[in-house]
Amino acid sequence: MGSNDYYKTTFQANGSEGATSGIATASWLNYNGYRDQSQVEKGLFNGRVSHDWGADQRLTATFNALHTPKAEDPAGLTASQVEQDRRQATANAERLDAGQDVDQQTLGLLYETGEMGSGDLAISTFFTRRDFAQQLPFPGPSRIAYDRQFYGVSTDYQQGSEVAGLPLTWVVGADLHRQVDERRRYSVSFDGDVTGQTQDETQNGTTAAVFAQGDLALTERLNVSLGTRFDRLRLSVDDHRTSDGDDSGSRTYREFSGFAGVSYRLAPRQQFYATVGTAFEAPTFTEFANPDGSGGFNPDIEPQQALNREVGIRGGLGQGIRYDLALFSIRVDDEILPYEINNRTFYENAGRTERNGVEFGLQWDISYTWRVTSAVTLADYTLKDFTDEQGNDADGNRLPGLPQEQWVTEVEWRGDGQRFAALEWQYVGDLYAENSNQTRVSDYWLLGIRTGDTVRLGNQNLSVYGGIRNLLDEDYFSNIRINANADRPIEDRGYYEPAPGRTFYAGLEWAF
């Protein structure tokens, strides 16, 4: 339990009988939320059963279920609303009872065997069913519902062999996935009454892919990796509401992507590596929404293409020190960015974006009882060759929503048994809320503490723990709605979702 009426209960059981084992976890969450109109109720179930045939065959079945009857949305606030009352929801969010209702179930099967030649074969399949309903925090075409079926099969085969006497590990595989959404959208009045249906369509997405990768050990220290993947993706819309015109259509993409890497072991505990790869990401159906209101596919939005490069060194030093240092550079052509018009979110392609930076991670086991872990990211995220939705030249501006500095550190103490205490701090640098970089969101520090202990009662364990988040009661935001309300003056844009101040939590766990 915790502040703002947070309650969560979890049950877990596991066991085995011969070659069969299983585990099941069920939980229920109730949370009134920090802000008005932010209550959440959520139930989760996860189950897994595995059966082994001999030493080289295994069949695993998983079942996951999500039930979220309530997930309210308080909407984004303007700067003046935040100053007036950080906890408030917008008037429309409360009037329309904005939020989501979600039910989802997933069944999966995984078959693994080591009896296919001299390699290992894995075949997996899944089926997901999702019912979703949402009321957005504004009147108009703001009530959404869809029924989704998502299913597919994947397989890969891995084997070790030799090339010119050199050890080679290779893998080949294929994916075939399909998603079908029955989507509806309705218009609602200021009072929440449904005034008409604006969308009734079937959205189909089918993807087929093949891939291969090999890792060749040129020497005991030097290893080279090469990989490639081909994707064919077809997206189609069948419009069932043709009284305002037929918005049916389809788009098909065929794309290759590749990867190359090299690693060199400088010493038994030191490794240098370098990688370069490409990636392809098509717009989703949501991102294809047409801002001119005509429905169908937005003809002006294209897939984004990324080139990823990274070099780094990682390893361990004496006295319990492990580290990871990486330099990265990512260039994305036609990156897909959001913006809002009339409270609806649409998407556009940026000309190009660049992400260049350094990441450093450190873990230091000072002694048996003391440990320090720390991770820092320093980066430059930049828009290139981009004019925003209002005609502003954003070339050279920072990519909105991303801080250039992030630092997380934890100091942990472990006592006798399972007694522990920890101090954690986090720094998040400033960021901008829109492409034009007119609204700067300040940086902030968060400090937290937690502690706990376990008492053994015969063959049972009773654990108690607790902590304080945001110990210094810092004012910050859990989310910034990027490019929100782009058709309004800056001061009237609802960018801000305030985060809780100082909060407390405590828990009890009984294992038997």
RODO-2510 file (C-alpha; in nm, 4 decimals, decimal comma):
residues 512
     n   res          X          Y          Z
     1     m     0,0000     0,0000     0,0000
     2     g     0,1061     0,3577    -0,0459
     3     s     0,0157     0,7225    -0,0808
     4     n    -0,2837     0,8403    -0,2842
     5     d    -0,4778     0,5250    -0,1907
     6     y    -0,2469     0,2792    -0,3629
     7     y    -0,3255    -0,0865    -0,2900
     8     k    -0,1881    -0,3940    -0,4646
     9     t    -0,2237    -0,7628    -0,3768
    10     t    -0,0271    -1,0410    -0,5448
    11     f    -0,0474    -1,4203    -0,5171
    12     q     0,2130    -1,6525    -0,6666
    13     a     0,2413    -2,0310    -0,6662
    14     n     0,4834    -2,2702    -0,8336
    15     g     0,5591    -2,6368    -0,8298
    16     s     0,6728    -2,9402    -1,0261
    17     e     0,5790    -3,3031    -1,0740
    18     g     0,8307    -3,5172    -1,2555
    19     a     0,9170    -3,3557    -1,5895
    20     t     0,6360    -3,0989    -1,5619
    21     s     0,6666    -2,7630    -1,3830
    22     g     0,4518    -2,4553    -1,3596
    23     i     0,4152    -2,1114    -1,2082
    24     a     0,1172    -1,8774    -1,1793
    25     t     0,0937    -1,5170    -1,0610
    26     a    -0,2209    -1,3118    -1,0064
    27     s    -0,2417    -0,9494    -0,8908
    28     w    -0,5009    -0,6775    -0,8377
    29     l    -0,4262    -0,3035    -0,8237
    30     n    -0,6428    -0,0170    -0,6963
    31     y    -0,5052     0,3370    -0,7170
    32     n    -0,6981     0,6602    -0,6754
    33     g    -0,4129     0,8583    -0,8283
    34     y    -0,2311     1,1793    -0,7502
    35     r    -0,4520     1,3921    -0,9743
    36     d    -0,8286     1,4150    -1,0077
    37     q    -0,9722     1,1784    -1,2694
    38     s    -0,6726     0,9409    -1,2482
    39     q    -0,8105     0,6317    -1,0767
    40     v    -0,6852     0,2922    -1,1950
    41     e    -0,8155    -0,0609    -1,1382
    42     k    -0,6148    -0,3416    -1,2952
    43     g    -0,5950    -0,7187    -1,2665
    44     l    -0,3170    -0,9355    -1,4103
    45     f    -0,2699    -1,3104    -1,4426
    46     n     0,0418    -1,4825    -1,5769
    47     g     0,0777    -1,8588    -1,5988
    48     r     0,3401    -2,0911    -1,7454
    49     v     0,3583    -2,4715    -1,7690
    50     s     0,6602    -2,6580    -1,9108
    51     h     0,7116    -3,0256    -1,9856
    52     d     1,0457    -3,1864    -2,0740
    53     w     1,0839    -3,4907    -2,2971
    54     g     1,4245    -3,6259    -2,2144
    55     a     1,7144    -3,3839    -2,2092
    56     d     1,6595    -3,2157    -2,5461
    57     q     1,2901    -3,1413    -2,5928
    58     r     1,0627    -2,9009    -2,4109
    59     l     0,7111    -2,7678    -2,4651
    60     t     0,6096    -2,4512    -2,2795
    61     a     0,2601    -2,3042    -2,2659
    62     t     0,1930    -1,9527    -2,1365
    63     f    -0,1287    -1,7683    -2,0659
    64     n    -0,1528    -1,3989    -1,9782
    65     a    -0,4676    -1,2045    -1,9008
    66     l    -0,5182    -0,8334    -1,8375
    67     h    -0,8396    -0,6813    -1,7027
    68     t    -0,8454    -0,3026    -1,6663
    69     p    -1,2030    -0,1889    -1,6037
    70     k    -1,0897     0,1622    -1,5198
    71     a    -0,7882     0,3734    -1,6221
    72     e    -0,8924     0,7370    -1,6047
    73     d    -0,7238     1,0154    -1,8010
    74     p    -0,6925     1,3595    -1,6362
    75     a    -0,5483     1,5091    -1,9593
    76     g    -0,2636     1,7562    -1,9992
    77     l    -0,2641     2,0931    -1,8230
    78     t    -0,1466     2,4326    -1,9386
    79     a     0,1264     2,6137    -1,7455
    80     s    -0,1274     2,8396    -1,5736
    81     q    -0,3406     2,5406    -1,4712
    82     v    -0,0348     2,3716    -1,3207
    83     e     0,0403     2,6848    -1,1195
    84     q    -0,3198     2,7057    -1,0039
    85     d    -0,3603     2,3399    -0,8981
    86     r    -0,1242     2,0580    -0,9971
    87     r    -0,3755     1,7918    -0,8966
    88     q    -0,6627     1,9084    -1,1115
    89     a    -0,7922     1,7417    -1,4253
    90     t    -0,9214     1,9396    -1,7192
    91     a    -1,2911     2,0224    -1,7166
    92     n    -1,3541     1,8147    -2,0290
    93     a    -1,1721     1,5118    -1,8845
    94     e    -1,3975     1,5128    -1,5780
    95     r    -1,7175     1,5995    -1,7659
    96     l    -1,6650     1,3186    -2,0201
    97     d    -1,5110     1,0724    -1,7698
    98     a    -1,2055     1,0321    -1,9931
    99     g    -1,0183     0,7053    -1,9690
   100     q    -0,9748     0,3517    -2,0976
   101     d    -1,1279     0,0089    -2,0472
   102     v    -0,9102    -0,2844    -2,1609
   103     d    -0,9378    -0,6620    -2,1617
   104     q    -0,6649    -0,8739    -2,3185
   105     q    -0,5738    -1,2437    -2,3220
   106     t    -0,2696    -1,4075    -2,4795
   107     l    -0,2009    -1,7789    -2,5242
   108     g     0,1443    -1,8881    -2,6384
   109     l     0,3234    -2,2156    -2,7154
   110     l     0,6989    -2,2684    -2,7467
   111     y     0,8586    -2,5928    -2,8643
   112     e     1,2360    -2,6338    -2,8274
   113     t     1,4470    -2,9286    -2,9341
   114     g     1,8155    -3,0088    -2,9654
   115     e     1,7526    -3,3178    -3,1775
   116     m     1,7373    -3,1448    -3,5191
   117     g     2,0711    -3,2421    -3,6660
   118     s     2,3503    -3,0846    -3,4660
   119     g     2,1609    -2,7633    -3,3894
   120     d     1,8749    -2,6272    -3,1796
   121     l     1,5272    -2,5584    -3,3195
   122     a     1,2662    -2,3321    -3,1591
   123     i     0,9088    -2,2865    -3,2851
   124     s     0,6659    -2,0495    -3,1161
   125     t     0,3097    -1,9440    -3,1823
   126     f     0,0689    -1,7103    -3,0078
   127     f    -0,2834    -1,5718    -3,0192
   128     t    -0,3889    -1,2424    -2,8570
   129     r    -0,7395    -1,1060    -2,8196
   130     r    -0,7892    -0,7452    -2,7075
   131     d    -1,1065    -0,5433    -2,6396
   132     f    -1,0380    -0,1722    -2,6024
   133     a    -1,2596     0,1289    -2,5369
   134     q    -1,1468     0,4863    -2,4735
   135     q    -1,3037     0,8229    -2,4143
   136     l    -1,0571     1,0989    -2,5022
   137     p    -1,0650     1,4169    -2,2899
   138     f    -1,2487     1,6383    -2,5399
   139     p    -1,5860     1,6447    -2,7183
   140     g    -1,6251     1,5611    -3,0859
   141     p    -1,4963     1,2401    -3,2507
   142     s    -1,3396     1,1275    -2,9240
   143     r    -1,4911     0,7901    -2,8323
   144     i    -1,2866     0,5006    -2,9674
   145     a    -1,3356     0,1252    -2,9570
   146     y    -1,1728    -0,1700    -3,1266
   147     d    -1,1681    -0,5502    -3,1103
   148     r    -0,8273    -0,6932    -3,1981
   149     q    -0,6986    -1,0349    -3,2923
   150     f    -0,3220    -1,0676    -3,3180
   151     y    -0,1566    -1,4006    -3,3940
   152     g     0,1505    -1,5479    -3,5527
   153     v     0,4268    -1,8039    -3,5654
   154     s     0,8053    -1,7688    -3,5420
   155     t     1,0853    -2,0182    -3,5832
   156     d     1,4627    -2,0152    -3,5646
   157     y     1,7367    -2,2735    -3,6019
   158     q     2,0804    -2,2270    -3,4425
   159     q     2,3899    -2,4341    -3,4997
   160     g     2,7614    -2,4289    -3,4389
   161     s     2,9934    -2,5259    -3,7214
   162     e     3,3283    -2,4358    -3,8778
   163     v     3,4430    -2,2242    -4,1729
   164     a     3,8045    -2,2732    -4,2844
   165     g     3,8690    -2,4281    -3,9459
   166     l     3,7248    -2,1284    -3,7604
   167     p     3,4303    -2,1624    -3,5161
   168     l     3,1038    -2,0265    -3,6587
   169     t     2,7710    -1,9949    -3,4782
   170     w     2,4789    -1,9141    -3,7066
   171     v     2,1029    -1,8752    -3,6822
   172     v     1,8291    -1,8529    -3,9445
   173     g     1,4622    -1,7900    -3,8869
   174     a     1,1294    -1,6595    -4,0062
   175     d     0,8314    -1,4677    -3,8640
   176     l     0,4723    -1,4563    -3,9873
   177     h     0,2327    -1,2295    -3,7924
   178     r    -0,1140    -1,0907    -3,8596
   179     q    -0,3291    -0,8325    -3,6806
   180     v    -0,6966    -0,7591    -3,7471
   181     d    -0,8728    -0,4626    -3,5800
   182     e    -1,2444    -0,3908    -3,5984
   183     r    -1,2374    -0,0166    -3,5233
   184     r    -1,5136     0,2303    -3,4421
   185     r    -1,5103     0,5989    -3,3547
   186     y    -1,8031     0,8067    -3,2293
   187     s    -1,8747     1,1761    -3,1800
   188     v    -1,9852     1,2887    -2,8356
   189     s    -2,1357     1,6137    -2,7115
   190     f    -2,0021     1,8293    -2,4263
   191     d    -2,2350     1,6324    -2,1972
   192     g    -2,0946     1,2982    -2,3104
   193     d    -2,3908     1,1928    -2,5259
   194     v    -2,3071     0,9996    -2,8422
   195     t    -2,4189     1,2076    -3,1390
   196     g    -2,3078     0,9847    -3,4256
   197     q    -2,0562     0,7360    -3,5630
   198     t    -1,7600     0,8682    -3,7620
   199     q    -1,5568     0,5500    -3,8228
   200     d    -1,6366     0,1845    -3,8894
   201     e    -1,3557    -0,0049    -4,0553
   202     t    -1,1419    -0,3168    -4,0498
   203     q    -0,7681    -0,2628    -4,0275
   204     n    -0,5439    -0,5507    -4,1374
   205     g    -0,1706    -0,5793    -4,0912
   206     t     0,0340    -0,8749    -4,2150
   207     t     0,4090    -0,9094    -4,1854
   208     a     0,6380    -1,1839    -4,3131
   209     a     1,0106    -1,1797    -4,2439
   210     v     1,3193    -1,3971    -4,2823
   211     f     1,6509    -1,3366    -4,1091
   212     a     2,0001    -1,4814    -4,0667
   213     q     2,3001    -1,4011    -3,8515
   214     g     2,6454    -1,5502    -3,8092
   215     d     2,9182    -1,5050    -3,5461
   216     l     3,2673    -1,6052    -3,6606
   217     a     3,5613    -1,6329    -3,4202
   218     l     3,8629    -1,5227    -3,6254
   219     t     4,0938    -1,5678    -3,3262
   220     e     4,0505    -1,6437    -2,9580
   221     r     4,0090    -1,2697    -2,9038
   222     l     3,8489    -1,1395    -3,2239
   223     n     3,4893    -1,2115    -3,3227
   224     v     3,2917    -1,0821    -3,6254
   225     s     2,9114    -1,0785    -3,6575
   226     l     2,6984    -1,0261    -3,9696
   227     g     2,3209    -1,0340    -3,9998
   228     t     2,0407    -0,9434    -4,2378
   229     r     1,6610    -0,9366    -4,2349
   230     f     1,3942    -0,8917    -4,5009
   231     d     1,0453    -0,7708    -4,4067
   232     r     0,7314    -0,7555    -4,6159
   233     l     0,4549    -0,5580    -4,4446
   234     r     0,1081    -0,4972    -4,5865
   235     l    -0,1364    -0,2591    -4,4172
   236     s    -0,4929    -0,2281    -4,5432
   237     v    -0,8173    -0,0576    -4,4419
   238     d    -1,1655    -0,1789    -4,5393
   239     d    -1,4114     0,1066    -4,4853
   240     h    -1,7618    -0,0131    -4,3869
   241     r    -1,9054     0,3358    -4,3549
   242     t    -1,9119     0,4664    -4,7104
   243     s    -2,1877     0,7265    -4,6797
   244     d    -1,9155     0,9955    -4,6628
   245     g    -1,6943     0,8293    -4,9231
   246     d    -1,4949     0,5068    -4,9381
   247     d    -1,1688     0,5453    -4,7444
   248     s    -1,0460     0,1907    -4,8101
   249     g    -0,6866     0,1508    -4,9181
   250     s    -0,3609    -0,0321    -4,8625
   251     r     0,0145     0,0202    -4,8403
   252     t     0,2851    -0,2443    -4,8857
   253     y     0,6486    -0,2171    -4,7766
   254     r     0,9424    -0,4397    -4,8645
   255     e     1,2587    -0,3610    -4,6744
   256     f     1,6020    -0,5081    -4,6055
   257     s     1,7940    -0,4291    -4,2898
   258     g     2,1411    -0,5345    -4,1876
   259     f     2,3837    -0,5568    -3,8994
   260     a     2,7618    -0,5871    -3,8688
   261     g     2,9704    -0,6003    -3,5556
   262     v     3,3140    -0,6770    -3,4263
   263     s     3,4333    -0,7510    -3,0733
   264     y     3,7884    -0,7838    -2,9440
   265     r     3,8874    -0,9143    -2,6038
   266     l     4,1633    -0,6858    -2,4825
   267     a     4,2152    -0,8867    -2,1639
   268     p     4,0301    -1,1688    -1,9872
   269     r     3,7848    -0,9175    -1,8390
   270     q     3,7986    -0,6342    -2,0961
   271     q     3,6146    -0,6265    -2,4282
   272     f     3,6007    -0,3680    -2,7061
   273     y     3,3144    -0,3747    -2,9575
   274     a     3,1791    -0,1798    -3,2540
   275     t     2,8484    -0,2229    -3,4386
   276     v     2,6626    -0,0683    -3,7306
   277     g     2,3093    -0,1510    -3,8385
   278     t     2,0030    -0,0282    -4,0201
   279     a     1,6381    -0,0418    -3,9112
   280     f     1,3033     0,0154    -4,0771
   281     e     0,9783     0,1214    -3,9061
   282     a     0,6528     0,1704    -4,0926
   283     p     0,3798     0,4033    -3,9663
   284     t     0,1133     0,2391    -3,7519
   285     f    -0,2560     0,2697    -3,8366
   286     t    -0,2827     0,5427    -3,5718
   287     e     0,0068     0,7312    -3,7293
   288     f    -0,1567     0,6992    -4,0718
   289     a    -0,4563     0,9111    -3,9556
   290     n    -0,5346     1,1814    -4,2121
   291     p    -0,5222     1,5351    -4,0641
   292     d    -0,7370     1,6804    -4,3444
   293     g    -1,0329     1,4791    -4,2111
   294     s    -1,0809     1,2787    -4,5289
   295     g    -1,0063     0,9457    -4,3623
   296     g    -0,8033     0,6656    -4,5152
   297     f    -0,4228     0,6801    -4,5274
   298     n    -0,2331     1,0049    -4,4897
   299     p    -0,0472     1,0192    -4,8252
   300     d     0,2228     1,2477    -4,6832
   301     i     0,3624     1,0131    -4,4171
   302     e     0,6389     0,7672    -4,4953
   303     p     0,8335     0,4991    -4,3034
   304     q     1,1323     0,6040    -4,0973
   305     q     1,4763     0,4618    -4,1701
   306     a     1,7517     0,4473    -3,9081
   307     l     2,1276     0,4032    -3,9227
   308     n     2,2687     0,2971    -3,5839
   309     r     2,6376     0,3086    -3,4923
   310     e     2,7968     0,2257    -3,1589
   311     v     3,1458     0,1656    -3,0194
   312     g     3,2229     0,0745    -2,6636
   313     i     3,4286    -0,1026    -2,4056
   314     r     3,3095    -0,3070    -2,1088
   315     g     3,4540    -0,5333    -1,8481
   316     g     3,5668    -0,5607    -1,4907
   317     l     3,8453    -0,4215    -1,2790
   318     g     3,9849    -0,5260    -0,9467
   319     q     3,7982    -0,4684    -0,6198
   320     g     3,4560    -0,5641    -0,7565
   321     i     3,4204    -0,2936    -1,0251
   322     r     3,2283    -0,3593    -1,3473
   323     y     3,1784    -0,0918    -1,6126
   324     d     3,0248    -0,0293    -1,9576
   325     l     3,1152     0,2733    -2,1738
   326     a     2,9485     0,3313    -2,5114
   327     l     2,9484     0,6038    -2,7753
   328     f     2,6447     0,6007    -3,0028
   329     s     2,5251     0,7824    -3,3132
   330     i     2,1773     0,7279    -3,4604
   331     r     2,0530     0,8971    -3,7740
   332     v     1,6835     0,8646    -3,8581
   333     d     1,5452     0,9803    -4,1928
   334     d     1,1748     1,0729    -4,1997
   335     e     1,1314     1,0227    -3,8241
   336     i     0,7622     1,0126    -3,7284
   337     l     0,6664     1,2830    -3,4750
   338     p     0,3273     1,3640    -3,3153
   339     y     0,1327     1,6912    -3,3094
   340     e    -0,2221     1,7887    -3,2150
   341     i    -0,4979     1,9738    -3,4028
   342     n    -0,8447     2,0182    -3,2500
   343     n    -0,7363     1,7931    -2,9612
   344     r    -0,6636     1,5003    -3,1952
   345     t    -0,3128     1,3611    -3,2362
   346     f    -0,1700     1,3297    -3,5864
   347     y     0,1782     1,2446    -3,7130
   348     e     0,4288     1,3812    -3,9619
   349     n     0,7756     1,3011    -4,0904
   350     a     1,0663     1,5078    -3,9681
   351     g     1,3260     1,5637    -4,2381
   352     r     1,5965     1,3955    -4,0307
   353     t     1,6919     1,3516    -3,6679
   354     e     2,0290     1,2803    -3,5122
   355     r     2,1058     1,1282    -3,1713
   356     n     2,4698     1,1416    -3,0666
   357     g     2,5908     1,0685    -2,7174
   358     v     2,7738     0,8668    -2,4583
   359     e     2,6480     0,6228    -2,1965
   360     f     2,8430     0,5056    -1,8937
   361     g     2,7417     0,2426    -1,6412
   362     l     2,9239     0,1400    -1,3246
   363     q     2,8701    -0,1233    -1,0554
   364     w     3,1054    -0,1262    -0,7581
   365     d     3,0806    -0,3977    -0,4944
   366     i     3,2711    -0,2111    -0,2263
   367     s     3,2317    -0,4964     0,0209
   368     y     2,9920    -0,7780     0,1021
   369     t     2,7514    -0,5258     0,2513
   370     w     2,7919    -0,2171     0,0289
   371     r     2,7222    -0,1743    -0,3420
   372     v     2,7064     0,1333    -0,5670
   373     t     2,5435     0,1285    -0,9124
   374     s     2,5352     0,4309    -1,1403
   375     a     2,4405     0,5071    -1,5014
   376     v     2,4694     0,8350    -1,6901
   377     t     2,3684     0,9397    -2,0423
   378     l     2,4887     1,2588    -2,2103
   379     a     2,3464     1,3104    -2,5580
   380     d     2,2513     1,5585    -2,8262
   381     y     1,9134     1,5012    -2,9975
   382     t     1,8669     1,7295    -3,2982
   383     l     1,6122     1,7982    -3,5717
   384     k     1,7593     1,8459    -3,9198
   385     d     1,6021     1,9770    -4,2422
   386     f     1,2608     2,0062    -4,0762
   387     t     0,9783     2,2574    -4,0984
   388     d     0,7079     2,2011    -3,8357
   389     e     0,3302     2,1896    -3,8821
   390     q     0,3042     2,5681    -3,8359
   391     g     0,5648     2,6456    -4,0988
   392     n     0,8464     2,7211    -3,8501
   393     d     1,1999     2,6301    -3,9489
   394     a     1,3061     2,3788    -3,6807
   395     d     1,6412     2,2888    -3,8384
   396     g     1,8989     2,2586    -3,5599
   397     n     1,6389     2,2533    -3,2804
   398     r     1,6445     1,9897    -3,0113
   399     l     1,4171     1,6899    -3,0548
   400     p     1,1217     1,7530    -2,8191
   401     g     1,0561     1,5348    -2,5153
   402     l     1,4131     1,4094    -2,4692
   403     p     1,6495     1,5365    -2,1957
   404     q     2,0151     1,5631    -2,2903
   405     e     2,1341     1,4502    -1,9471
   406     q     2,0143     1,1616    -1,7301
   407     w     2,1876     1,0179    -1,4239
   408     v     2,0686     0,7452    -1,1885
   409     t     2,2669     0,6246    -0,8845
   410     e     2,1866     0,3845    -0,6026
   411     v     2,3834     0,3086    -0,2855
   412     e     2,2696    -0,0176    -0,1277
   413     w     2,3520    -0,1770     0,2076
   414     r     2,2944    -0,5460     0,2800
   415     g     2,2938    -0,6710     0,6379
   416     d     2,2525    -1,0085     0,8025
   417     g     1,9951    -1,2352     0,6410
   418     q     1,7927    -1,0335     0,3910
   419     r     1,8009    -0,6984     0,5686
   420     f     1,8651    -0,4076     0,3321
   421     a     1,8541    -0,0293     0,2943
   422     a     1,9094     0,1819    -0,0156
   423     l     1,9388     0,5453    -0,1183
   424     e     1,8687     0,6385    -0,4803
   425     w     1,8891     0,9662    -0,6661
   426     q     1,7989     1,0560    -1,0228
   427     y     1,8719     1,3624    -1,2303
   428     v     1,6783     1,4408    -1,5503
   429     g     1,7892     1,7365    -1,7595
   430     d     1,5682     1,9976    -1,9202
   431     l     1,3745     1,9325    -2,2398
   432     y     1,1439     2,1073    -2,4861
   433     a     0,7739     2,0417    -2,5313
   434     e     0,7452     2,1191    -2,9027
   435     n     0,9431     2,1167    -3,2260
   436     s     0,9844     2,4934    -3,2249
   437     n     1,1624     2,4772    -2,8838
   438     q     0,9547     2,7639    -2,7437
   439     t     0,8598     2,5869    -2,4196
   440     r     1,1411     2,4660    -2,1950
   441     v     1,0595     2,2137    -1,9228
   442     s     1,2996     2,2470    -1,6294
   443     d     1,5369     1,9779    -1,5072
   444     y     1,4808     1,8071    -1,1739
   445     w     1,6339     1,5831    -0,9065
   446     l     1,4531     1,2927    -0,7388
   447     l     1,5673     1,1312    -0,4148
   448     g     1,4287     0,8098    -0,2697
   449     i     1,4951     0,5664     0,0126
   450     r     1,3808     0,2108     0,0806
   451     t     1,4451    -0,0499     0,3480
   452     g     1,3260    -0,3930     0,4502
   453     d     1,3919    -0,7123     0,6421
   454     t     1,2917    -1,0794     0,6377
   455     v     1,2158    -1,2964     0,9372
   456     r     1,2280    -1,6751     0,9042
   457     l     0,9518    -1,8645     1,0863
   458     g     1,0288    -2,2345     1,0529
   459     n     1,0047    -2,3076     0,6810
   460     q     0,8238    -1,9787     0,6139
   461     n     0,9534    -1,6273     0,5375
   462     l     0,7834    -1,3055     0,6456
   463     s     0,9223    -0,9946     0,4743
   464     v     0,8377    -0,6317     0,5378
   465     y     0,9599    -0,3369     0,3330
   466     g     0,8856     0,0295     0,2786
   467     g     1,0164     0,3476     0,1271
   468     i     0,9732     0,7100     0,0309
   469     r     0,9707     0,8334    -0,3275
   470     n     1,0522     1,1947    -0,4169
   471     l     1,1844     1,2556    -0,0674
   472     l     1,2526     1,6245    -0,1332
   473     d     0,8952     1,6821    -0,2619
   474     e     1,0206     1,8056    -0,6005
   475     d     0,7705     1,9492    -0,8505
   476     y     0,8150     1,7694    -1,1815
   477     f     0,6124     1,6075    -1,4596
   478     s     0,5542     1,2379    -1,5185
   479     n     0,4831     1,3043    -1,8857
   480     i     0,4981     1,5848    -2,1400
   481     r     0,2443     1,5684    -2,4243
   482     i     0,4739     1,6480    -2,7144
   483     n     0,3437     1,9110    -2,9596
   484     a     0,0041     1,9120    -2,7855
   485     n    -0,2638     2,1536    -2,9117
   486     a    -0,0406     2,2789    -3,1921
   487     d    -0,3255     2,4937    -3,3278
   488     r    -0,3466     2,6991    -3,0045
   489     p    -0,1308     2,9803    -2,8673
   490     i     0,1647     2,8554    -2,6623
   491     e     0,0116     2,9575    -2,3292
   492     d    -0,3044     2,7546    -2,4001
   493     r    -0,1351     2,4256    -2,4830
   494     g    -0,1884     2,1327    -2,2453
   495     y     0,1635     1,9926    -2,2345
   496     y     0,1905     1,9023    -1,8667
   497     e     0,1012     1,5916    -1,6654
   498     p     0,2190     1,6653    -1,3085
   499     a     0,3800     1,3840    -1,1085
   500     p     0,3175     1,3128    -0,7384
   501     g     0,5146     1,4896    -0,4700
   502     r     0,6534     1,3007    -0,1709
   503     t     0,4886     0,9583    -0,1472
   504     f     0,5174     0,6662     0,0922
   505     y     0,4738     0,2931     0,0393
   506     a     0,5001    -0,0235     0,2480
   507     g     0,4546    -0,3912     0,1770
   508     l     0,4287    -0,7305     0,3435
   509     e     0,5219    -1,0631     0,1848
   510     w     0,4559    -1,4096     0,3234
   511     a     0,6281    -1,7041     0,1532
   512     f     0,5537    -2,0605     0,2566
***
